[in-house]
Amino acid sequence: MTERPGDEADPSRRVAVALDTPDWETFGAWCEFFGPRVGLLKVGLEAYTRWGPACVELARRHGRGIFLDLKLHDIPNTVAGATAAARDQGVDYLTVHAAGGPAMLAAARSAAGEDVRLLGVTLLTHLAADDLEALDLPGAARERVERWAALAAAGGCAGAVCSPREVALLRESLGPGFVLVTPGVRPAGLVAADDQRRTATPERALRDGSDILVIGRPLTRAADPEAALAQVLAEIGSIAPSPRDLAPAR
Ligand code: C5P
């Protein structure tokens, strides 16, 4: 990972833009536009399955940092191999499922080395109480999230991905050094939640302890992306910067 700039007050470092599109031209245009303007470009499962390392390479060319959101979950040896591949592609953040357990997390951690920061995925946000019952996972969703985030921390993850609803809980239980990344962020005044069930404004998520906000459609599908991003950055800029070592910067 390259050196970070040390400018914790730069609000743009706290934004990860989700590049979710099936169209290569659009993907490229988003990389070009958002790359220099935000801290991280997030390449997800859809893009990576469609285009493979080429999309990471393109994002790297334009972006200040790359967040590869593959949510790895497999036997330790396989996850270690995939993590090493992500490392070789110059990825800065990579997601792995905490539910893969300690041995899988340890394997990912050792393959990640010093270059890739692992983020533990806790309970996927689409799972409700009846799903937990069907999966035979006892306890409330919040307890499950807390437990799996602790497992991720113990396994050497730099942070976790969680919904804005759980961010305050995890900040409290895992302390100030753990990087919390929250999707489901919707700028103030924007009513469309899309398919996100549990949303928060950038301000709320940051005040509750989030470090990095994952924002997709409110930016990428905005009629005026420049204005939408300016609104998000203004909202972030009004909050005191977190002391955490966040994103890489190229
Ligand atoms: O467009 P939108 O802002 O809803 O995009 C959110 C991004 O965050 C998507 O790439 C989605 O896959 C991702 N994400 C999520 N919920 C999670 C984990 C990741 O929405 N629990």
Boltz pocket constraint, residues with backbone or C-beta under 6 A from the ligand:
constraints:
  - pocket:
      binder: B
      contacts: [[A, 18], [A, 19], [A, 20], [A, 44], [A, 123], [A, 124], [A, 125], [A, 161], [A, 162], [A, 163], [A, 183], [A, 184], [A, 185], [A, 193], [A, 194], [A, 196], [A, 214], [A, 215], [A, 216], [A, 217], [A, 218]]
      max_distance: 6.0
